[in-house]
Amino acid sequence: MLMQPQSPNKDFDFMLKGNQAPKKRLPLPSLNLPRPAKIGLAAVGAIFIIIVISSLLSGRKSGSFEPFVGVVARGTEILRVTTLTQQQLQLQDPQAQALAATVSAALASDKQQITSYLTKNHIKVSTAELAADTDKTTDASLQSASQSNSLDSAYVSYVQAALTKYESDLQAASKSAGPNGQKLLSASFSGARALLNSAPIKNS
C-alpha cells in the first residue's frame, strides 16, 4: 500500500524559511578611503561648486557694468587730450581755454563718481581698461594744428565729436543700469549736453 507524502512538520518551517536565498541587490561602488580622506574630498567638492557659482554670478555682474567701464574710458581719453592742450600745446583763445577748463572739471567729476559707483558694486577698473580709448593720432593732429596756429579751433572740433560719442556711451550704459546708476548717468548726460551747447562749440 502506497503511503501519501506527508507535508513538512510546521515545527520546522522556521528552518526552511531561514534557508531561503536572500534577494540579490545591485552592487554599489564604494570608496575604500579613510574617514579623513572622505571629508577632504567632500570639502574639495564643496569649494569647487562655490567657485563655479561665484564665477557665474561675477560674470553676470561684470557684464552688466561693462558699459559703465566704457563711459569711464571715453571720459578718461577726453581728459587726457584736454590736459595735453592745456599744459603742453597751450590753447590761446580765452573761450577755448574756458571750454577746456570746464570739460576737465566736468569729466573729472564724472570719472570720480562713476568709478566710486563701480567700486561699491565690487567692479574694479584696471589701468588697461581706462586706457582703452587712447588714440595717439589725436595728439599728432593737435600738434600739427598747434604748429599752424589753429589749435583752438582744432580742440573745439575734437571736443564736439568726443562729447557726442560720450553722450552715446552714457545712453548705452543707462539701458543696463539700476535706478541709482541711471540717476548718476543722467547727471553726466546733462553735463555733456550743456558742454555741447556752450558758446565755443555752438559757434564753431
Contacts in CASP RR format, 6 or more apart in sequence:
PFRMAT RR
TARGET T0000
AUTHOR 0000-0000-0000
METHOD contacts of the structure
MODEL  1
MLMQPQSPNKDFDFMLKGNQAPKKRLPLPSLNLPRPAKIGLAAVGAIFII
IVISSLLSGRKSGSFEPFVGVVARGTEILRVTTLTQQQLQLQDPQAQALA
ATVSAALASDKQQITSYLTKNHIKVSTAELAADTDKTTDASLQSASQSNS
LDSAYVSYVQAALTKYESDLQAASKSAGPNGQKLLSASFSGARALLNSAP
IKNS
8 16 0 8 1.000
31 38 0 8 1.000
33 41 0 8 1.000
61 121 0 8 1.000
61 122 0 8 1.000
61 123 0 8 1.000
62 123 0 8 1.000
64 176 0 8 1.000
65 118 0 8 1.000
65 121 0 8 1.000
65 123 0 8 1.000
65 176 0 8 1.000
67 169 0 8 1.000
67 172 0 8 1.000
67 173 0 8 1.000
67 175 0 8 1.000
67 176 0 8 1.000
67 177 0 8 1.000
68 114 0 8 1.000
68 117 0 8 1.000
68 118 0 8 1.000
68 123 0 8 1.000
68 173 0 8 1.000
68 177 0 8 1.000
69 118 0 8 1.000
69 123 0 8 1.000
69 125 0 8 1.000
69 129 0 8 1.000
70 129 0 8 1.000
70 132 0 8 1.000
70 133 0 8 1.000
70 169 0 8 1.000
70 173 0 8 1.000
71 110 0 8 1.000
71 114 0 8 1.000
71 166 0 8 1.000
71 169 0 8 1.000
71 170 0 8 1.000
71 173 0 8 1.000
71 185 0 8 1.000
71 188 0 8 1.000
72 111 0 8 1.000
72 114 0 8 1.000
72 115 0 8 1.000
72 118 0 8 1.000
72 125 0 8 1.000
72 129 0 8 1.000
72 130 0 8 1.000
73 129 0 8 1.000
73 130 0 8 1.000
73 131 0 8 1.000
73 132 0 8 1.000
73 133 0 8 1.000
74 133 0 8 1.000
74 162 0 8 1.000
74 165 0 8 1.000
74 166 0 8 1.000
74 169 0 8 1.000
75 107 0 8 1.000
75 110 0 8 1.000
75 111 0 8 1.000
75 133 0 8 1.000
75 166 0 8 1.000
76 111 0 8 1.000
76 130 0 8 1.000
76 131 0 8 1.000
76 133 0 8 1.000
77 131 0 8 1.000
77 133 0 8 1.000
77 134 0 8 1.000
77 135 0 8 1.000
77 162 0 8 1.000
78 103 0 8 1.000
78 107 0 8 1.000
78 159 0 8 1.000
78 162 0 8 1.000
78 163 0 8 1.000
78 166 0 8 1.000
79 103 0 8 1.000
79 104 0 8 1.000
79 107 0 8 1.000
79 108 0 8 1.000
79 111 0 8 1.000
80 134 0 8 1.000
81 138 0 8 1.000
81 139 0 8 1.000
81 142 0 8 1.000
81 155 0 8 1.000
81 158 0 8 1.000
81 162 0 8 1.000
82 100 0 8 1.000
82 103 0 8 1.000
82 104 0 8 1.000
82 107 0 8 1.000
82 155 0 8 1.000
82 159 0 8 1.000
83 104 0 8 1.000
84 139 0 8 1.000
84 142 0 8 1.000
85 91 0 8 1.000
85 100 0 8 1.000
85 142 0 8 1.000
85 151 0 8 1.000
85 155 0 8 1.000
86 97 0 8 1.000
86 100 0 8 1.000
86 101 0 8 1.000
86 104 0 8 1.000
89 142 0 8 1.000
89 143 0 8 1.000
89 146 0 8 1.000
89 151 0 8 1.000
90 146 0 8 1.000
90 151 0 8 1.000
91 97 0 8 1.000
91 100 0 8 1.000
91 151 0 8 1.000
91 152 0 8 1.000
91 155 0 8 1.000
92 151 0 8 1.000
92 152 0 8 1.000
93 152 0 8 1.000
95 152 0 8 1.000
95 199 0 8 1.000
95 200 0 8 1.000
96 151 0 8 1.000
96 152 0 8 1.000
96 153 0 8 1.000
96 155 0 8 1.000
96 156 0 8 1.000
96 200 0 8 1.000
98 200 0 8 1.000
99 155 0 8 1.000
99 156 0 8 1.000
99 159 0 8 1.000
99 195 0 8 1.000
99 198 0 8 1.000
99 200 0 8 1.000
99 201 0 8 1.000
100 155 0 8 1.000
100 159 0 8 1.000
102 195 0 8 1.000
102 198 0 8 1.000
103 159 0 8 1.000
103 163 0 8 1.000
103 195 0 8 1.000
106 191 0 8 1.000
106 192 0 8 1.000
106 195 0 8 1.000
107 166 0 8 1.000
110 188 0 8 1.000
113 184 0 8 1.000
113 188 0 8 1.000
114 184 0 8 1.000
114 185 0 8 1.000
114 188 0 8 1.000
115 125 0 8 1.000
117 180 0 8 1.000
117 181 0 8 1.000
117 184 0 8 1.000
118 124 0 8 1.000
118 125 0 8 1.000
138 158 0 8 1.000
141 154 0 8 1.000
141 158 0 8 1.000
142 151 0 8 1.000
142 154 0 8 1.000
142 155 0 8 1.000
142 158 0 8 1.000
145 151 0 8 1.000
145 153 0 8 1.000
145 154 0 8 1.000
145 155 0 8 1.000
153 204 0 8 1.000
156 200 0 8 1.000
156 201 0 8 1.000
156 204 0 8 1.000
157 204 0 8 1.000
159 195 0 8 1.000
159 201 0 8 1.000
160 196 0 8 1.000
160 201 0 8 1.000
160 204 0 8 1.000
163 192 0 8 1.000
163 195 0 8 1.000
163 196 0 8 1.000
164 196 0 8 1.000
166 192 0 8 1.000
167 189 0 8 1.000
167 192 0 8 1.000
167 193 0 8 1.000
167 196 0 8 1.000
170 185 0 8 1.000
170 188 0 8 1.000
170 189 0 8 1.000
170 192 0 8 1.000
171 189 0 8 1.000
173 185 0 8 1.000
174 181 0 8 1.000
174 182 0 8 1.000
174 185 0 8 1.000
174 186 0 8 1.000
174 189 0 8 1.000
177 184 0 8 1.000
177 185 0 8 1.000
195 201 0 8 1.000
END
